[in-house]
């Protein structure tokens, strides 16, 4: 479903990890005298760098602050992109005549979740469309009571609720992900 971004994230994080490991390894090796005892006692930033920063302090530190804020902003954007999950807000409906008809996805998925919540042993259900191309994909999360017949609930969701959902939307094909979670009975405490 999200293979492209996942592959990009893995590549970027692997490269970043390798760079940080190399820098850290160099710092440790230098500190332990791998490049000579004189280099081990020297500061990491040489005299030239310290003098450059000292001579240009009036513009260097504001520029360093702007670059740091830009990196922090990019990191925040990347983090929010990882947290957010793709959802489909509208689903095109097949029509025989001219024009274009769309269905608000939240209405359809709410009906699916309510249908599942009526099943014996189900405490709550949520559903959302996560993809609509080339065939729609629905993700269903169901909290079941700890004494429920989980295989029977799963079978009923697949054979009844998802089949009705597909039929109601007049879909030829519907991909689905069903997540079942055990929920504690109301009034019980876990220690």
MODELLER restraints for C-alpha pairs under 7 A, 6 or more apart:
rsr = mdl.restraints
at = mdl.atoms
rsr.add(forms.Gaussian(group=physical.xy_distance, feature=features.Distance(at['CA:30:A'], at['CA:39:A']), mean=6.70, stdev=0.5))
rsr.add(forms.Gaussian(group=physical.xy_distance, feature=features.Distance(at['CA:30:A'], at['CA:40:A']), mean=5.24, stdev=0.5))
rsr.add(forms.Gaussian(group=physical.xy_distance, feature=features.Distance(at['CA:31:A'], at['CA:40:A']), mean=4.71, stdev=0.5))
rsr.add(forms.Gaussian(group=physical.xy_distance, feature=features.Distance(at['CA:32:A'], at['CA:40:A']), mean=6.44, stdev=0.5))
rsr.add(forms.Gaussian(group=physical.xy_distance, feature=features.Distance(at['CA:33:A'], at['CA:39:A']), mean=6.99, stdev=0.5))
rsr.add(forms.Gaussian(group=physical.xy_distance, feature=features.Distance(at['CA:33:A'], at['CA:40:A']), mean=5.00, stdev=0.5))
rsr.add(forms.Gaussian(group=physical.xy_distance, feature=features.Distance(at['CA:53:A'], at['CA:60:A']), mean=6.63, stdev=0.5))
rsr.add(forms.Gaussian(group=physical.xy_distance, feature=features.Distance(at['CA:86:A'], at['CA:130:A']), mean=5.74, stdev=0.5))
rsr.add(forms.Gaussian(group=physical.xy_distance, feature=features.Distance(at['CA:87:A'], at['CA:128:A']), mean=6.85, stdev=0.5))
rsr.add(forms.Gaussian(group=physical.xy_distance, feature=features.Distance(at['CA:87:A'], at['CA:129:A']), mean=5.70, stdev=0.5))
rsr.add(forms.Gaussian(group=physical.xy_distance, feature=features.Distance(at['CA:87:A'], at['CA:130:A']), mean=4.40, stdev=0.5))
rsr.add(forms.Gaussian(group=physical.xy_distance, feature=features.Distance(at['CA:87:A'], at['CA:131:A']), mean=6.75, stdev=0.5))
rsr.add(forms.Gaussian(group=physical.xy_distance, feature=features.Distance(at['CA:88:A'], at['CA:105:A']), mean=6.69, stdev=0.5))
rsr.add(forms.Gaussian(group=physical.xy_distance, feature=features.Distance(at['CA:88:A'], at['CA:129:A']), mean=5.35, stdev=0.5))
rsr.add(forms.Gaussian(group=physical.xy_distance, feature=features.Distance(at['CA:88:A'], at['CA:130:A']), mean=5.58, stdev=0.5))
rsr.add(forms.Gaussian(group=physical.xy_distance, feature=features.Distance(at['CA:88:A'], at['CA:131:A']), mean=6.10, stdev=0.5))
rsr.add(forms.Gaussian(group=physical.xy_distance, feature=features.Distance(at['CA:88:A'], at['CA:132:A']), mean=6.87, stdev=0.5))
rsr.add(forms.Gaussian(group=physical.xy_distance, feature=features.Distance(at['CA:89:A'], at['CA:104:A']), mean=6.12, stdev=0.5))
rsr.add(forms.Gaussian(group=physical.xy_distance, feature=features.Distance(at['CA:89:A'], at['CA:105:A']), mean=5.22, stdev=0.5))
rsr.add(forms.Gaussian(group=physical.xy_distance, feature=features.Distance(at['CA:89:A'], at['CA:106:A']), mean=6.80, stdev=0.5))
rsr.add(forms.Gaussian(group=physical.xy_distance, feature=features.Distance(at['CA:90:A'], at['CA:102:A']), mean=6.03, stdev=0.5))
rsr.add(forms.Gaussian(group=physical.xy_distance, feature=features.Distance(at['CA:90:A'], at['CA:103:A']), mean=5.50, stdev=0.5))
rsr.add(forms.Gaussian(group=physical.xy_distance, feature=features.Distance(at['CA:90:A'], at['CA:104:A']), mean=4.66, stdev=0.5))
rsr.add(forms.Gaussian(group=physical.xy_distance, feature=features.Distance(at['CA:90:A'], at['CA:105:A']), mean=5.04, stdev=0.5))
rsr.add(forms.Gaussian(group=physical.xy_distance, feature=features.Distance(at['CA:91:A'], at['CA:102:A']), mean=5.35, stdev=0.5))
rsr.add(forms.Gaussian(group=physical.xy_distance, feature=features.Distance(at['CA:91:A'], at['CA:103:A']), mean=5.06, stdev=0.5))
rsr.add(forms.Gaussian(group=physical.xy_distance, feature=features.Distance(at['CA:91:A'], at['CA:104:A']), mean=6.42, stdev=0.5))
rsr.add(forms.Gaussian(group=physical.xy_distance, feature=features.Distance(at['CA:91:A'], at['CA:105:A']), mean=5.96, stdev=0.5))
rsr.add(forms.Gaussian(group=physical.xy_distance, feature=features.Distance(at['CA:91:A'], at['CA:132:A']), mean=6.96, stdev=0.5))
rsr.add(forms.Gaussian(group=physical.xy_distance, feature=features.Distance(at['CA:92:A'], at['CA:101:A']), mean=5.99, stdev=0.5))
rsr.add(forms.Gaussian(group=physical.xy_distance, feature=features.Distance(at['CA:92:A'], at['CA:102:A']), mean=4.30, stdev=0.5))
rsr.add(forms.Gaussian(group=physical.xy_distance, feature=features.Distance(at['CA:92:A'], at['CA:103:A']), mean=6.20, stdev=0.5))
rsr.add(forms.Gaussian(group=physical.xy_distance, feature=features.Distance(at['CA:93:A'], at['CA:101:A']), mean=5.47, stdev=0.5))
rsr.add(forms.Gaussian(group=physical.xy_distance, feature=features.Distance(at['CA:93:A'], at['CA:102:A']), mean=5.38, stdev=0.5))
rsr.add(forms.Gaussian(group=physical.xy_distance, feature=features.Distance(at['CA:93:A'], at['CA:103:A']), mean=6.50, stdev=0.5))
rsr.add(forms.Gaussian(group=physical.xy_distance, feature=features.Distance(at['CA:105:A'], at['CA:129:A']), mean=6.82, stdev=0.5))
rsr.add(forms.Gaussian(group=physical.xy_distance, feature=features.Distance(at['CA:109:A'], at['CA:127:A']), mean=5.22, stdev=0.5))
rsr.add(forms.Gaussian(group=physical.xy_distance, feature=features.Distance(at['CA:109:A'], at['CA:128:A']), mean=5.58, stdev=0.5))
rsr.add(forms.Gaussian(group=physical.xy_distance, feature=features.Distance(at['CA:110:A'], at['CA:127:A']), mean=6.72, stdev=0.5))
rsr.add(forms.Gaussian(group=physical.xy_distance, feature=features.Distance(at['CA:112:A'], at['CA:127:A']), mean=6.89, stdev=0.5))
rsr.add(forms.Gaussian(group=physical.xy_distance, feature=features.Distance(at['CA:112:A'], at['CA:161:A']), mean=6.63, stdev=0.5))
rsr.add(forms.Gaussian(group=physical.xy_distance, feature=features.Distance(at['CA:112:A'], at['CA:165:A']), mean=6.49, stdev=0.5))
rsr.add(forms.Gaussian(group=physical.xy_distance, feature=features.Distance(at['CA:113:A'], at['CA:125:A']), mean=5.09, stdev=0.5))
rsr.add(forms.Gaussian(group=physical.xy_distance, feature=features.Distance(at['CA:113:A'], at['CA:126:A']), mean=5.21, stdev=0.5))
rsr.add(forms.Gaussian(group=physical.xy_distance, feature=features.Distance(at['CA:113:A'], at['CA:127:A']), mean=5.68, stdev=0.5))
rsr.add(forms.Gaussian(group=physical.xy_distance, feature=features.Distance(at['CA:115:A'], at['CA:161:A']), mean=6.59, stdev=0.5))
rsr.add(forms.Gaussian(group=physical.xy_distance, feature=features.Distance(at['CA:116:A'], at['CA:125:A']), mean=6.51, stdev=0.5))
rsr.add(forms.Gaussian(group=physical.xy_distance, feature=features.Distance(at['CA:116:A'], at['CA:157:A']), mean=6.79, stdev=0.5))
rsr.add(forms.Gaussian(group=physical.xy_distance, feature=features.Distance(at['CA:116:A'], at['CA:161:A']), mean=6.53, stdev=0.5))
rsr.add(forms.Gaussian(group=physical.xy_distance, feature=features.Distance(at['CA:117:A'], at['CA:123:A']), mean=6.57, stdev=0.5))
rsr.add(forms.Gaussian(group=physical.xy_distance, feature=features.Distance(at['CA:117:A'], at['CA:124:A']), mean=5.50, stdev=0.5))
rsr.add(forms.Gaussian(group=physical.xy_distance, feature=features.Distance(at['CA:117:A'], at['CA:125:A']), mean=5.79, stdev=0.5))
rsr.add(forms.Gaussian(group=physical.xy_distance, feature=features.Distance(at['CA:121:A'], at['CA:144:A']), mean=5.66, stdev=0.5))
rsr.add(forms.Gaussian(group=physical.xy_distance, feature=features.Distance(at['CA:121:A'], at['CA:145:A']), mean=5.45, stdev=0.5))
rsr.add(forms.Gaussian(group=physical.xy_distance, feature=features.Distance(at['CA:121:A'], at['CA:148:A']), mean=4.79, stdev=0.5))
rsr.add(forms.Gaussian(group=physical.xy_distance, feature=features.Distance(at['CA:122:A'], at['CA:143:A']), mean=6.10, stdev=0.5))
rsr.add(forms.Gaussian(group=physical.xy_distance, feature=features.Distance(at['CA:122:A'], at['CA:144:A']), mean=4.36, stdev=0.5))
rsr.add(forms.Gaussian(group=physical.xy_distance, feature=features.Distance(at['CA:122:A'], at['CA:145:A']), mean=6.14, stdev=0.5))
rsr.add(forms.Gaussian(group=physical.xy_distance, feature=features.Distance(at['CA:123:A'], at['CA:143:A']), mean=5.44, stdev=0.5))
rsr.add(forms.Gaussian(group=physical.xy_distance, feature=features.Distance(at['CA:123:A'], at['CA:144:A']), mean=5.24, stdev=0.5))
rsr.add(forms.Gaussian(group=physical.xy_distance, feature=features.Distance(at['CA:123:A'], at['CA:145:A']), mean=6.17, stdev=0.5))
rsr.add(forms.Gaussian(group=physical.xy_distance, feature=features.Distance(at['CA:124:A'], at['CA:142:A']), mean=5.91, stdev=0.5))
rsr.add(forms.Gaussian(group=physical.xy_distance, feature=features.Distance(at['CA:124:A'], at['CA:143:A']), mean=5.23, stdev=0.5))
rsr.add(forms.Gaussian(group=physical.xy_distance, feature=features.Distance(at['CA:125:A'], at['CA:141:A']), mean=5.67, stdev=0.5))
rsr.add(forms.Gaussian(group=physical.xy_distance, feature=features.Distance(at['CA:125:A'], at['CA:142:A']), mean=4.33, stdev=0.5))
rsr.add(forms.Gaussian(group=physical.xy_distance, feature=features.Distance(at['CA:125:A'], at['CA:143:A']), mean=6.19, stdev=0.5))
rsr.add(forms.Gaussian(group=physical.xy_distance, feature=features.Distance(at['CA:126:A'], at['CA:140:A']), mean=5.74, stdev=0.5))
rsr.add(forms.Gaussian(group=physical.xy_distance, feature=features.Distance(at['CA:126:A'], at['CA:141:A']), mean=5.24, stdev=0.5))
rsr.add(forms.Gaussian(group=physical.xy_distance, feature=features.Distance(at['CA:126:A'], at['CA:142:A']), mean=6.49, stdev=0.5))
rsr.add(forms.Gaussian(group=physical.xy_distance, feature=features.Distance(at['CA:127:A'], at['CA:138:A']), mean=6.80, stdev=0.5))
rsr.add(forms.Gaussian(group=physical.xy_distance, feature=features.Distance(at['CA:127:A'], at['CA:139:A']), mean=5.57, stdev=0.5))
rsr.add(forms.Gaussian(group=physical.xy_distance, feature=features.Distance(at['CA:127:A'], at['CA:140:A']), mean=4.34, stdev=0.5))
rsr.add(forms.Gaussian(group=physical.xy_distance, feature=features.Distance(at['CA:127:A'], at['CA:141:A']), mean=6.31, stdev=0.5))
rsr.add(forms.Gaussian(group=physical.xy_distance, feature=features.Distance(at['CA:128:A'], at['CA:138:A']), mean=5.65, stdev=0.5))
rsr.add(forms.Gaussian(group=physical.xy_distance, feature=features.Distance(at['CA:128:A'], at['CA:139:A']), mean=5.44, stdev=0.5))
rsr.add(forms.Gaussian(group=physical.xy_distance, feature=features.Distance(at['CA:128:A'], at['CA:140:A']), mean=6.70, stdev=0.5))
rsr.add(forms.Gaussian(group=physical.xy_distance, feature=features.Distance(at['CA:129:A'], at['CA:137:A']), mean=5.81, stdev=0.5))
rsr.add(forms.Gaussian(group=physical.xy_distance, feature=features.Distance(at['CA:129:A'], at['CA:138:A']), mean=4.37, stdev=0.5))
rsr.add(forms.Gaussian(group=physical.xy_distance, feature=features.Distance(at['CA:129:A'], at['CA:139:A']), mean=6.23, stdev=0.5))
rsr.add(forms.Gaussian(group=physical.xy_distance, feature=features.Distance(at['CA:130:A'], at['CA:137:A']), mean=5.74, stdev=0.5))
rsr.add(forms.Gaussian(group=physical.xy_distance, feature=features.Distance(at['CA:130:A'], at['CA:138:A']), mean=5.86, stdev=0.5))
rsr.add(forms.Gaussian(group=physical.xy_distance, feature=features.Distance(at['CA:130:A'], at['CA:139:A']), mean=6.65, stdev=0.5))
rsr.add(forms.Gaussian(group=physical.xy_distance, feature=features.Distance(at['CA:131:A'], at['CA:137:A']), mean=5.00, stdev=0.5))
rsr.add(forms.Gaussian(group=physical.xy_distance, feature=features.Distance(at['CA:135:A'], at['CA:173:A']), mean=6.21, stdev=0.5))
rsr.add(forms.Gaussian(group=physical.xy_distance, feature=features.Distance(at['CA:135:A'], at['CA:174:A']), mean=6.21, stdev=0.5))
rsr.add(forms.Gaussian(group=physical.xy_distance, feature=features.Distance(at['CA:136:A'], at['CA:174:A']), mean=5.46, stdev=0.5))
rsr.add(forms.Gaussian(group=physical.xy_distance, feature=features.Distance(at['CA:136:A'], at['CA:175:A']), mean=6.23, stdev=0.5))
rsr.add(forms.Gaussian(group=physical.xy_distance, feature=features.Distance(at['CA:137:A'], at['CA:174:A']), mean=5.85, stdev=0.5))
rsr.add(forms.Gaussian(group=physical.xy_distance, feature=features.Distance(at['CA:137:A'], at['CA:175:A']), mean=4.47, stdev=0.5))
rsr.add(forms.Gaussian(group=physical.xy_distance, feature=features.Distance(at['CA:137:A'], at['CA:176:A']), mean=5.31, stdev=0.5))
rsr.add(forms.Gaussian(group=physical.xy_distance, feature=features.Distance(at['CA:138:A'], at['CA:175:A']), mean=6.42, stdev=0.5))
rsr.add(forms.Gaussian(group=physical.xy_distance, feature=features.Distance(at['CA:138:A'], at['CA:176:A']), mean=4.85, stdev=0.5))
rsr.add(forms.Gaussian(group=physical.xy_distance, feature=features.Distance(at['CA:138:A'], at['CA:177:A']), mean=6.39, stdev=0.5))
rsr.add(forms.Gaussian(group=physical.xy_distance, feature=features.Distance(at['CA:139:A'], at['CA:176:A']), mean=5.75, stdev=0.5))
rsr.add(forms.Gaussian(group=physical.xy_distance, feature=features.Distance(at['CA:139:A'], at['CA:177:A']), mean=4.71, stdev=0.5))
rsr.add(forms.Gaussian(group=physical.xy_distance, feature=features.Distance(at['CA:139:A'], at['CA:178:A']), mean=6.05, stdev=0.5))
rsr.add(forms.Gaussian(group=physical.xy_distance, feature=features.Distance(at['CA:140:A'], at['CA:177:A']), mean=6.09, stdev=0.5))
rsr.add(forms.Gaussian(group=physical.xy_distance, feature=features.Distance(at['CA:140:A'], at['CA:178:A']), mean=4.79, stdev=0.5))
rsr.add(forms.Gaussian(group=physical.xy_distance, feature=features.Distance(at['CA:140:A'], at['CA:179:A']), mean=6.09, stdev=0.5))
rsr.add(forms.Gaussian(group=physical.xy_distance, feature=features.Distance(at['CA:141:A'], at['CA:178:A']), mean=5.99, stdev=0.5))
rsr.add(forms.Gaussian(group=physical.xy_distance, feature=features.Distance(at['CA:141:A'], at['CA:179:A']), mean=4.68, stdev=0.5))
rsr.add(forms.Gaussian(group=physical.xy_distance, feature=features.Distance(at['CA:141:A'], at['CA:180:A']), mean=6.01, stdev=0.5))
rsr.add(forms.Gaussian(group=physical.xy_distance, feature=features.Distance(at['CA:142:A'], at['CA:179:A']), mean=6.11, stdev=0.5))
rsr.add(forms.Gaussian(group=physical.xy_distance, feature=features.Distance(at['CA:142:A'], at['CA:180:A']), mean=4.88, stdev=0.5))
rsr.add(forms.Gaussian(group=physical.xy_distance, feature=features.Distance(at['CA:142:A'], at['CA:181:A']), mean=6.14, stdev=0.5))
rsr.add(forms.Gaussian(group=physical.xy_distance, feature=features.Distance(at['CA:143:A'], at['CA:180:A']), mean=5.95, stdev=0.5))
rsr.add(forms.Gaussian(group=physical.xy_distance, feature=features.Distance(at['CA:143:A'], at['CA:181:A']), mean=4.78, stdev=0.5))
rsr.add(forms.Gaussian(group=physical.xy_distance, feature=features.Distance(at['CA:143:A'], at['CA:182:A']), mean=5.70, stdev=0.5))
rsr.add(forms.Gaussian(group=physical.xy_distance, feature=features.Distance(at['CA:143:A'], at['CA:183:A']), mean=5.63, stdev=0.5))
rsr.add(forms.Gaussian(group=physical.xy_distance, feature=features.Distance(at['CA:144:A'], at['CA:180:A']), mean=6.85, stdev=0.5))
rsr.add(forms.Gaussian(group=physical.xy_distance, feature=features.Distance(at['CA:144:A'], at['CA:181:A']), mean=6.04, stdev=0.5))
rsr.add(forms.Gaussian(group=physical.xy_distance, feature=features.Distance(at['CA:144:A'], at['CA:182:A']), mean=5.07, stdev=0.5))
rsr.add(forms.Gaussian(group=physical.xy_distance, feature=features.Distance(at['CA:144:A'], at['CA:183:A']), mean=5.57, stdev=0.5))
rsr.add(forms.Gaussian(group=physical.xy_distance, feature=features.Distance(at['CA:145:A'], at['CA:182:A']), mean=5.81, stdev=0.5))
rsr.add(forms.Gaussian(group=physical.xy_distance, feature=features.Distance(at['CA:145:A'], at['CA:183:A']), mean=5.11, stdev=0.5))
rsr.add(forms.Gaussian(group=physical.xy_distance, feature=features.Distance(at['CA:145:A'], at['CA:184:A']), mean=6.24, stdev=0.5))
rsr.add(forms.Gaussian(group=physical.xy_distance, feature=features.Distance(at['CA:145:A'], at['CA:185:A']), mean=6.37, stdev=0.5))
rsr.add(forms.Gaussian(group=physical.xy_distance, feature=features.Distance(at['CA:146:A'], at['CA:182:A']), mean=5.43, stdev=0.5))
rsr.add(forms.Gaussian(group=physical.xy_distance, feature=features.Distance(at['CA:146:A'], at['CA:183:A']), mean=5.96, stdev=0.5))
rsr.add(forms.Gaussian(group=physical.xy_distance, feature=features.Distance(at['CA:146:A'], at['CA:184:A']), mean=6.17, stdev=0.5))
rsr.add(forms.Gaussian(group=physical.xy_distance, feature=features.Distance(at['CA:166:A'], at['CA:174:A']), mean=6.33, stdev=0.5))
